[in-house]
Amino acid sequence: MFYYEVAPSRPFMDTLTYESELDIPIGCRVEIPIGKSKGFGFVVEKHKDNPGTFKTKKIIKVSSENSFFGKENLKFYKWISDYYHYPLGETLSLIIPSFVPKRKKDYDAVEMTSVSLNDPIVNFTGEQKEAQRLILDASTQKKYSSRNLLHGVTGSGKTEVYIEVIKDTIKQGRGVIVIVPEIALTPQLINRITGHFAGEISVIHSEISRAKKYETWIKLAKGKSLFCIGARSAIFSPMKDIGLIVVDEEQDSSYKQDDRLRYNARDLALVLGKQYGARVILSSATPSVETYHNSKENKYSYVTLKNRVRGLCLPETVVVDLKKAEMVSDNFSSELVRHISETLKKKEQIILYLNRRGYSNTIICKTCGARVSCPKCSITLTEHKSKKIMLCHYCGYERDIPNYCSACKSHSLYPVGSGTEKIYEEIEKIFPESRIARMDSDSIKGKKNLDEILKKIADKKVDIIVGTQLLGKGHDFPDVTLVGIINADVSLHLPDFRSAERTFHQIMQVSGRAGRMCQGYVVLQSYMPEHFAIQNAIKNDYEGFYAEELSNRKDVLYPPFVNLVDLKFSSNSKDLSSKSSKDALEIIKKIIRSKKMSVLTLGPSPSPIPVINNRYRHHIVLKARSRADLSYLIKVFNKEYKKDKNLRLSIDVDPYSFI
């Protein structure tokens, strides 16, 4: 008889012990009795004898032919569960494919990843060669624990630099993980990379089928694939020996999972790299404040590319103050229209950027001032004119566009604010002969649709591309010479300590799409052109932005000067949500006093959006210089706090946003 520790797919922080006559490898999925019901879990430890004095129940059956992970992978998964205070069984259930095929497959016949014999020749600049040398230099890597920040302006050839490091790693027979912030970027990146390699290249993201994900996972676990590319979940790849992890656009908020297991894939890359002794490359044109600060503190090797390849200059920027500008339409200044007209005459392409989808922000009644709001959330509905609906971007509630005001019955309704749909409508009226495409999450449904749009752009069947932040994330549009930023201030107004950083990043990233092959121009429209984030973006001055932003954060104690945990309480009852958060604070303060910890507490207070999907939301923010203090505090709190069954409590370690 064997005895096994099983992590059940239930909200239990501890594992459960079962027995079986079968010799089951670690990493197998098993069906188990839990109380009076059945469930699933993963084998995480094996004993020859019963580790306790209790009577153990039997494992019902082994549900997977293959093991999903080995001991080294499990070490990483346990770290994730512990750090983010999320049950191990549920962590594994979210990470690992739930699908198990009925038919067996021989994976031994799979051709292992290798560098292609027909490897394309690349002419590197002196800067690129020096960047490769620094990242491959053993003494430099030892000094900085193999952690590298690759900071290069847009179009400087960062991807080509890390492809060379990938080739070096694959030749050594070690595994490589490359993660990108958006699923939409994986096809383009794969196309750029695959020409250098032969054999099995794995792709992991949420849009691949369950069967394909299972197959990919097992190939990685068996060591048949040494190369995995994907969105944030690719960081969980069950490779046996990892030699390199690349985080492309490391500053991007998409690396942070915002529900259930609230991990940050960028941070996990550093943890995984340390565990395997692997190089980690954090690549960005606009590094996050925390990452750049770590490089300044000599925690990372700082590798820089200051110039674009082919000797091209960064685009010139024209600033339009919307408070004073002559306007052709609601969103287009005469200055921007003039530049669009000149660019169209030259048969070059244009990007028009606004990081807000839909037609209008909402609809307002001119008679009484009422706005069309979501009945389930404390937020207005967004108008989507082409679909003839009003939509809540938080809970998904939708309704028809109203004909009259529900408050005063007036028919004087007026759309306020603008989204990409309205930008599309306006530019179509101004330039009716131009060919226009939209790139936002409303217009792009799946990889096939995205590929079609990207092909049309590449074939020059599109003159003007209207879109959201999706446009700024790594896409290479060689014929785009003009970028129009419709309203640069959109993200500045969010109640978030990263709002200035987010604005700076977005302007820099989307501006970088202009002039990849020849001189480019950016027309930036803003009501706040004097704001330091906008001013430094105009001047392409990352150092200037970093210095001012760092000073602001130091004054109010935000990262990188402290670590944060956000405790989120929600309930259908406002009183329960409020009372539970207050009770929780008392327990937290008692623990802090008894352990004499240096932890600051903010709140409890209503969340910035107090109600979502009929659930009232309160939160408590914890700040501490010591990450260990915060982790210990949460562990003790979890044991002492008795949660009401009608309350949801989620723990967000290193929150990216409080919204």
Secondary structure, 3 states (H helix, E strand, C coil): CEEEEEEECCCCCCCEEEEECCCCCCCCEEEEEECCEEEEEEEEEEECCCCCCCCCEECCEECCCCCCCCHHHHHHHHHHHHHCCCCHHHHHHHHCCCCCCCCCCCCCCCCCCEECCCCCCCCCCHHHHHHHHHHHCHHHHHHCCCEEEEEECCCCCHHHHHHHHHHHHHHCCCEEEEECCCHHHHHHHHHHHHCCEECCCEEECCCCCHHHHHHHHHHHHCCCCCEEEECHHHHHCCCCCEEEEEEECCCCHHHECCCCCCCEHHHHHHHHHHHHCCEEEEEECCCCHHHHHHHHCCCCEEEEECCCHHHCCCCEEEEEECCCCCECCCCCEHHHHHHHHHHHHCCCEEEEECCCCCCECEEEECCCCCECECCCCCCECEEEHHHCEEECCCCCCEEECCCCCCCCCCCCEEEECCCHHHHHHHHHHHCCCCCEEEECCCCCCCHHHHHHHHHHHHCCCCCEEEECHHHHCCCCCCCEEEEEECCCCHHHHCCCCCHHHHHHHHHHHHHCCCCCCCCCEEEEEECCCCCHHHHHHHCCCHHHHHHHHHHHHHHHCCCCCCEEEEEEEEECCHHHHHHHHHHHHHHHHHHHHHHCCCCEEEEEEEEEEEEECCEEEEEEEEEECCHHHHHHHHHHHHHHCCCCCCCEEEEEECCCCCC
